[in-house]
Amino acid sequence: MLHGRPVAILGGVRIPFCKQNTAYADVGNLGMSVRTLGALVEKYGLHGQQLGEVALGAVIKHSSDWNLGREATLSSGLSPLTPGITLQRACGTGLDSVVHIANKIATGQIDVGVGGGSDTTSDVPIVYGQKLRRRILAAAMAKTTKDKLAAFKGFHFRELKPDFPGVAEPRTGKSMGDHCEDMAKQWNISRDSQDELAVASHHKLAAAYDRGFFDDLVVSFRGVARDNILRPDTSIEKLATLKPAFDKTSGRGTLTAGNSTPLTDGASACLVATDEWAAAHDLEVLCHLRDAHVGAVDFVHGEGLLMAPTIAVPEMLRRNGLTLQDFDFYEIHEAFAAQVLCTLRAWESEEYCKTRLGLEAPLGRIDPAKINPNGSSLAAGHPFAATGARIVATAAKELKERGGGRCLVSICTAGGMGVVAILER
């Protein structure tokens, strides 16, 4: 890290990401986390070993998953003396979990740990309204049958209507897609450019699978060996036939199911350590985590919900004495194709960089060929808390294959936040 001991990324593993209500419909966060963490233990020969900590996260989870990190650890094959913690920062959770472990390593608290996350939009918690919950609690506390029945006096069947978890912003009532549609209009992002980015993501991910890049990164689960969202044969012509998914009435909607990430189930994990621990266990250091940063925007009062990486990145670059062009490749989370394109356009904008970022000149242009060289979320899917560790593990292996270099990781999150990091080899 920028301060303290160097933090090494030794690699990672994940299960294939699957579209909502398909292969993992009945698994849940704990089952996906156990499979993933167990595969990491197997890959790196960690059976019975006591690690400093396992940090896992989940955004949508049952109340019974309150201790997800520890419960997954106890079923992983690691020593039961390994602590576990459960974290959450929306779509940045997986990267934040890795950074949480990295910070403890940098400060000397631990020598090794695991960061990652899982998410399910299939096995979601469904709750009932407050009135029915109060009735049930009153009946549970009642001592006599008469009092138990009295708790349901005046009951109406409409009280059985459930509340489903949603991804709408509580302060605006709008979904991430609605917010991103507003961003696309503000920054004049065309439908064609969004579809083009989405098609490229699918083709790059498919090519990476075909050349064996993911052979040691993705472990099969429930009979699935590849992300089942991946469409190698998709094309701009096919995506052009899709209707707008969010702005369906104005005639100006550009976000579709094809250029937006679908609701996804999946899990991922990364092994993080000191150089000394890696050497002692005969494990290769793929890269180092140089620095990380979190930023936020005031989306309630007009800023784009998913624009926080535009704020976080320059702050991190300034601290490290780097420019936006000082990277060999970029891993920019593709929540929506429009989000990536808005971010790139903002960094190229003289007005935005001057008025919002306080810079004398624009951050500048990024070579599109250097963005997400092995595909990203539009093709793989986006299980909210699993995306960050997927990206770190993918980037670490890419740095190894290149023999060195520097990678910028950028992830937008719900709540108007952005989590970013620098990886180096």
Wavefront OBJ file of the C-alpha trace (Angstrom):
o trace
v 0.000 0.000 0.000
v 0.997 3.647 -0.280
v 1.723 3.622 3.449
v 2.815 0.640 5.539
v 3.846 -2.814 4.372
v 3.425 -3.828 0.712
v 0.239 -5.806 0.061
v 0.427 -8.718 -2.372
v -2.461 -10.126 -4.404
v -1.843 -13.863 -4.789
v -4.866 -14.529 -6.962
v -8.497 -15.452 -6.707
v -11.302 -17.711 -7.742
v -15.013 -17.482 -8.465
v -17.936 -19.574 -9.504
v -19.545 -18.831 -12.890
v -21.969 -15.937 -12.637
v -25.531 -16.891 -13.501
v -28.623 -14.989 -14.441
v -31.271 -14.602 -11.766
v -33.513 -17.646 -11.194
v -31.382 -20.064 -13.184
v -28.664 -22.421 -11.912
v -28.316 -20.918 -8.420
v -31.972 -20.149 -7.774
v -32.084 -22.277 -4.608
v -28.501 -21.879 -3.381
v -28.290 -18.558 -1.587
v -25.343 -16.474 -0.452
v -23.963 -18.959 2.042
v -23.919 -21.862 -0.414
v -22.219 -19.793 -3.124
v -19.717 -18.359 -0.619
v -18.829 -21.782 0.772
v -18.232 -23.211 -2.705
v -16.063 -20.233 -3.702
v -14.084 -20.004 -0.480
v -13.602 -23.771 -0.472
v -12.248 -23.607 -4.031
v -9.806 -20.892 -2.945
v -8.630 -23.080 -0.059
v -8.125 -25.967 -2.470
v -6.328 -23.839 -5.086
v -3.787 -22.455 -2.643
v -3.423 -25.431 -0.298
v -4.889 -23.686 2.728
v -6.613 -26.670 4.355
v -6.553 -26.336 8.125
v -4.583 -23.078 8.020
v -5.380 -20.158 10.283
v -5.585 -16.903 8.333
v -5.706 -13.407 9.739
v -9.260 -12.787 8.569
v -11.843 -13.594 5.921
v -13.908 -10.588 4.798
v -16.945 -11.413 2.677
v -19.909 -9.270 1.780
v -23.396 -9.433 0.357
v -25.816 -6.694 -0.586
v -29.088 -8.614 -0.756
v -29.162 -11.191 2.011
v -31.441 -12.817 4.545
v -31.255 -11.783 8.185
v -29.950 -15.308 8.848
v -26.837 -14.344 6.842
v -25.867 -11.711 9.405
v -22.576 -13.553 10.066
v -21.970 -14.662 6.487
v -18.195 -14.202 6.489
v -17.669 -16.306 9.595
v -20.175 -19.009 8.636
v -18.609 -19.442 5.198
v -15.174 -19.622 6.817
v -16.296 -22.401 9.164
v -17.401 -24.482 6.164
v -14.447 -23.664 3.916
v -11.731 -26.026 5.126
v -9.778 -23.254 6.827
v -8.933 -23.523 10.510
v -11.977 -22.657 12.655
v -9.649 -20.213 14.424
v -9.834 -17.933 11.359
v -12.066 -14.899 12.068
v -14.688 -13.751 9.584
v -16.424 -10.446 8.980
v -19.375 -9.464 6.781
v -19.209 -6.133 4.932
v -21.407 -4.159 2.553
v -20.942 -1.138 0.294
v -23.382 -1.932 -2.494
v -21.594 -2.735 -5.767
v -18.207 -1.839 -4.281
v -18.439 -4.503 -1.581
v -16.073 -7.028 -3.158
v -13.318 -4.470 -3.737
v -13.890 -2.939 -0.314
v -13.516 -6.385 1.265
v -10.150 -6.838 -0.455
v -9.099 -3.347 0.678
v -10.233 -4.126 4.235
v -7.863 -7.100 4.324
v -5.118 -5.100 2.581
v -5.297 -2.311 5.134
v -4.883 -4.778 8.002
v -1.878 -6.288 6.255
v -0.350 -2.879 5.550
v -0.629 -1.851 9.208
v 0.833 -5.127 10.452
v -2.312 -6.485 12.112
v -2.375 -9.633 9.978
v -0.158 -11.315 7.385
v -2.773 -12.953 5.175
v -6.496 -12.866 4.546
v -9.287 -13.313 2.036
v -11.576 -10.654 0.599
v -14.613 -11.202 -1.561
v -18.371 -11.410 -1.681
v -21.497 -13.019 -3.029
v -24.951 -11.929 -4.057
v -28.211 -13.499 -5.042
v -31.225 -11.896 -6.626
v -32.968 -15.270 -6.752
v -33.024 -16.230 -3.059
v -34.180 -12.832 -1.858
v -35.634 -11.994 1.568
v -39.351 -11.352 1.343
v -40.978 -9.585 4.284
v -44.538 -8.657 5.173
v -45.904 -5.293 6.204
v -45.448 -3.817 9.647
v -49.053 -4.441 10.637
v -48.872 -8.187 10.021
v -45.452 -8.425 11.671
v -46.840 -6.765 14.785
v -49.713 -9.232 14.835
v -47.346 -12.197 14.560
v -45.088 -10.862 17.327
v -48.066 -10.179 19.576
v -49.361 -13.717 19.000
v -45.925 -15.154 19.742
v -45.743 -13.291 23.052
v -49.316 -14.123 24.089
v -49.627 -16.746 26.805
v -53.127 -18.067 26.095
v -54.858 -19.297 22.969
v -57.478 -16.596 23.406
v -54.846 -13.867 23.458
v -53.062 -15.392 20.451
v -56.292 -15.303 18.435
v -57.019 -11.760 19.627
v -53.824 -10.575 17.960
v -55.474 -11.282 14.586
v -58.734 -9.463 15.295
v -59.657 -7.379 12.263
v -57.133 -9.156 10.036
v -57.548 -8.553 6.319
v -56.000 -10.591 3.503
v -54.399 -7.471 2.017
v -51.989 -7.635 4.966
v -50.479 -10.714 3.280
v -49.080 -8.610 0.463
v -45.272 -9.039 0.702
v -42.553 -6.441 0.340
v -39.724 -7.416 -2.006
v -36.203 -6.009 -1.754
v -35.453 -3.461 -4.424
v -32.512 -1.567 -5.861
v -34.258 1.792 -5.979
v -32.547 4.661 -4.210
v -34.514 5.438 -1.022
v -33.913 9.194 -1.401
v -35.097 9.454 -4.997
v -37.282 6.401 -5.543
v -35.501 5.828 -8.847
v -33.626 2.690 -9.834
v -29.967 2.671 -10.823
v -31.109 2.233 -14.415
v -33.367 5.273 -14.206
v -30.509 7.318 -12.788
v -28.117 6.062 -15.456
v -30.637 6.921 -18.161
v -30.588 10.496 -16.839
v -26.778 10.444 -16.985
v -26.817 9.209 -20.577
v -29.065 12.096 -21.571
v -26.941 14.644 -19.685
v -23.727 13.476 -21.351
v -25.317 12.779 -24.775
v -24.359 9.106 -24.810
v -25.837 7.423 -27.879
v -27.581 4.068 -28.015
v -25.145 2.875 -30.698
v -22.076 3.569 -28.564
v -23.632 1.708 -25.624
v -24.468 -1.321 -27.746
v -20.991 -1.294 -29.251
v -19.380 -1.394 -25.801
v -21.680 -4.230 -24.707
v -20.918 -6.349 -27.777
v -17.185 -5.819 -27.258
v -17.483 -6.986 -23.652
v -19.152 -10.245 -24.709
v -16.612 -10.902 -27.449
v -13.625 -10.191 -25.196
v -14.947 -12.392 -22.382
v -15.676 -15.235 -24.804
v -12.174 -14.960 -26.304
v -10.631 -15.048 -22.809
v -12.547 -18.238 -21.986
v -11.549 -19.799 -25.295
v -7.827 -19.183 -24.772
v -7.978 -20.675 -21.265
v -7.516 -17.435 -19.342
v -10.202 -18.388 -16.825
v -9.214 -22.034 -16.396
v -7.793 -21.401 -12.923
v -10.059 -18.471 -12.044
v -13.512 -19.970 -12.527
v -14.614 -23.224 -10.846
v -17.707 -25.066 -11.999
v -20.774 -25.106 -9.785
v -24.207 -26.643 -10.213
v -23.208 -27.998 -13.615
v -22.212 -24.561 -14.926
v -18.659 -23.970 -16.164
v -19.026 -20.532 -17.767
v -21.051 -17.417 -16.982
v -24.461 -18.204 -18.418
v -25.093 -14.571 -19.312
v -22.247 -14.641 -21.846
v -23.422 -14.391 -25.456
v -20.428 -14.969 -27.794
v -22.608 -14.574 -30.887
v -24.241 -11.294 -29.941
v -23.979 -8.386 -32.339
v -24.848 -4.723 -32.630
v -27.642 -5.720 -35.008
v -29.156 -8.060 -32.404
v -28.903 -5.519 -29.593
v -30.495 -2.877 -31.823
v -33.759 -4.858 -31.771
v -34.178 -4.487 -27.990
v -36.555 -1.936 -26.532
v -35.578 0.590 -23.855
v -35.658 -0.975 -20.401
v -36.071 2.119 -18.222
v -37.255 5.157 -20.185
v -40.002 3.407 -22.121
v -42.225 6.361 -22.982
v -40.239 9.448 -23.985
v -38.809 7.974 -27.175
v -35.336 8.987 -25.975
v -34.513 5.944 -23.843
v -31.179 4.315 -24.715
v -30.574 1.789 -21.911
v -31.747 -1.724 -22.780
v -31.419 -5.224 -21.396
v -28.518 -5.687 -23.793
v -26.377 -2.752 -22.687
v -27.195 -3.058 -18.966
v -26.133 -5.766 -16.531
v -28.840 -8.295 -15.681
v -29.758 -9.343 -12.148
v -27.130 -11.957 -11.339
v -26.157 -14.598 -8.765
v -22.518 -15.411 -7.994
v -19.539 -15.251 -5.629
v -15.803 -14.504 -5.789
v -12.795 -14.337 -3.444
v -9.156 -13.157 -3.480
v -6.151 -14.223 -1.411
v -4.171 -11.260 -0.075
v -0.914 -11.433 1.920
v 2.508 -10.009 2.641
v 5.383 -10.866 0.321
v 6.989 -12.764 3.188
v 3.927 -14.919 3.846
v 3.669 -15.730 0.132
v 7.341 -16.737 -0.023
v 7.044 -18.875 3.098
v 4.125 -20.761 1.534
v 5.750 -21.016 -1.915
v 3.018 -18.925 -3.567
v 3.595 -16.466 -6.383
v 2.799 -12.780 -5.955
v 0.757 -11.759 -9.003
v 0.742 -8.052 -8.221
v 0.580 -5.506 -5.416
v -2.262 -3.280 -4.312
v -0.656 0.152 -4.350
v -3.566 2.262 -3.128
v -7.361 2.517 -2.947
v -9.873 5.285 -2.473
v -13.613 5.871 -2.030
v -15.496 8.934 -3.238
v -19.101 10.113 -3.290
v -21.359 12.493 -5.203
v -24.462 14.446 -4.214
v -26.854 12.573 -6.476
v -29.883 13.758 -4.514
v -29.241 17.309 -5.695
v -28.428 16.668 -9.311
v -25.123 14.848 -9.709
v -25.183 11.546 -11.582
v -25.727 8.614 -9.227
v -22.955 6.511 -10.784
v -20.429 9.315 -11.386
v -18.496 8.971 -8.103
v -15.527 7.185 -9.759
v -14.924 10.415 -11.690
v -14.283 12.025 -8.292
v -12.429 9.165 -6.586
v -9.926 8.446 -9.362
v -8.344 11.925 -9.637
v -8.069 12.145 -5.853
v -6.197 8.828 -5.811
v -4.045 9.805 -8.795
v -3.045 13.063 -7.113
v -1.974 11.211 -3.980
v 0.184 8.858 -6.036
v 1.648 11.375 -8.450
v 0.096 9.656 -11.455
v -1.918 10.722 -14.489
v -4.870 8.917 -16.007
v -2.653 7.745 -18.849
v -0.060 6.100 -16.554
v -1.779 2.705 -16.752
v -1.332 -0.266 -19.041
v -4.990 -1.208 -18.816
v -8.187 -0.251 -16.993
v -10.815 -2.377 -15.281
v -13.922 -0.204 -15.263
v -16.996 -1.972 -13.899
v -19.717 -2.083 -16.536
v -22.834 -1.594 -14.440
v -24.276 -0.066 -17.594
v -22.482 0.706 -20.824
v -23.705 4.275 -20.433
v -22.045 4.591 -17.020
v -18.644 3.695 -18.456
v -19.087 6.118 -21.347
v -20.293 8.947 -19.089
v -17.237 8.465 -16.887
v -14.850 8.561 -19.839
v -16.545 11.642 -21.282
v -16.385 13.448 -17.925
v -12.639 12.844 -17.654
v -12.206 14.291 -21.156
v -14.375 17.341 -20.388
v -12.444 20.538 -19.694
v -15.485 22.133 -18.043
v -16.236 19.167 -15.760
v -12.627 18.677 -14.726
v -12.256 22.382 -13.969
v -15.551 23.099 -12.223
v -16.192 19.779 -10.464
v -12.716 18.326 -9.987
v -10.806 21.575 -9.569
v -8.241 20.645 -12.208
v -6.487 23.034 -14.542
v -6.806 20.626 -17.469
v -8.912 17.567 -18.356
v -7.724 14.191 -17.118
v -7.750 13.196 -20.767
v -8.639 10.292 -22.988
v -8.187 6.570 -22.323
v -7.402 4.238 -25.223
v -10.579 2.090 -25.568
v -8.405 -0.928 -26.423
v -6.977 -0.803 -22.904
v -10.359 -0.987 -21.150
v -11.516 -4.351 -19.774
v -9.286 -6.504 -22.006
v -10.990 -9.716 -20.851
v -14.552 -8.420 -20.874
v -16.448 -7.295 -17.813
v -19.829 -7.059 -16.129
v -21.996 -6.602 -19.228
v -20.918 -10.059 -20.367
v -20.122 -11.828 -17.103
v -22.974 -10.404 -15.056
v -22.982 -8.392 -11.849
v -23.691 -10.132 -8.537
v -23.327 -6.900 -6.584
v -20.877 -7.897 -3.831
v -18.956 -10.369 -6.015
v -17.903 -8.002 -8.793
v -14.987 -6.325 -7.001
v -13.064 -9.504 -6.172
v -13.773 -10.819 -9.696
v -12.155 -7.720 -11.136
v -9.140 -7.841 -8.796
v -8.461 -11.516 -9.542
v -8.857 -10.961 -13.292
v -6.590 -7.910 -13.294
v -3.953 -9.661 -11.179
v -3.737 -12.545 -13.633
v -3.643 -10.147 -16.578
v -0.703 -8.344 -14.957
v 1.078 -11.672 -14.502
v 0.559 -12.647 -18.145
v 1.870 -9.253 -19.280
v 4.933 -9.675 -17.089
v 4.314 -6.348 -15.362
v 2.423 -3.103 -15.574
v -0.169 -1.021 -13.792
v -3.973 -1.340 -13.695
v -6.628 1.151 -12.599
v -9.744 -0.425 -11.057
v -12.929 1.666 -10.953
v -16.305 0.576 -9.559
v -19.446 2.699 -9.229
v -21.948 1.866 -6.510
v -25.485 2.580 -5.421
v -25.816 5.490 -3.028
v -23.656 7.670 -5.258
v -20.287 6.206 -4.268
v -17.241 4.940 -6.146
v -14.479 2.554 -5.044
v -11.196 2.661 -6.965
v -7.763 1.070 -6.664
v -4.333 0.770 -8.265
v -2.735 -2.635 -8.921
v 0.921 -2.973 -9.957
v 3.346 -5.720 -10.933
l 1 2 3 4 5 6 7 8 9 10 11 12 13 14 15 16 17 18 19 20 21 22 23 24 25 26 27 28 29 30 31 32 33 34 35 36 37 38 39 40 41 42 43 44 45 46 47 48 49 50 51 52 53 54 55 56 57 58 59 60 61 62 63 64 65 66 67 68 69 70 71 72 73 74 75 76 77 78 79 80 81 82 83 84 85 86 87 88 89 90 91 92 93 94 95 96 97 98 99 100 101 102 103 104 105 106 107 108 109 110 111 112 113 114 115 116 117 118 119 120 121 122 123 124 125 126 127 128 129 130 131 132 133 134 135 136 137 138 139 140 141 142 143 144 145 146 147 148 149 150 151 152 153 154 155 156 157 158 159 160 161 162 163 164 165 166 167 168 169 170 171 172 173 174 175 176 177 178 179 180 181 182 183 184 185 186 187 188 189 190 191 192 193 194 195 196 197 198 199 200 201 202 203 204 205 206 207 208 209 210 211 212 213 214 215 216 217 218 219 220 221 222 223 224 225 226 227 228 229 230 231 232 233 234 235 236 237 238 239 240 241 242 243 244 245 246 247 248 249 250 251 252 253 254 255 256 257 258 259 260 261 262 263 264 265 266 267 268 269 270 271 272 273 274 275 276 277 278 279 280 281 282 283 284 285 286 287 288 289 290 291 292 293 294 295 296 297 298 299 300 301 302 303 304 305 306 307 308 309 310 311 312 313 314 315 316 317 318 319 320 321 322 323 324 325 326 327 328 329 330 331 332 333 334 335 336 337 338 339 340 341 342 343 344 345 346 347 348 349 350 351 352 353 354 355 356 357 358 359 360 361 362 363 364 365 366 367 368 369 370 371 372 373 374 375 376 377 378 379 380 381 382 383 384 385 386 387 388 389 390 391 392 393 394 395 396 397 398 399 400 401 402 403 404 405 406 407 408 409 410 411 412 413 414 415 416 417 418 419 420 421 422 423 424 425
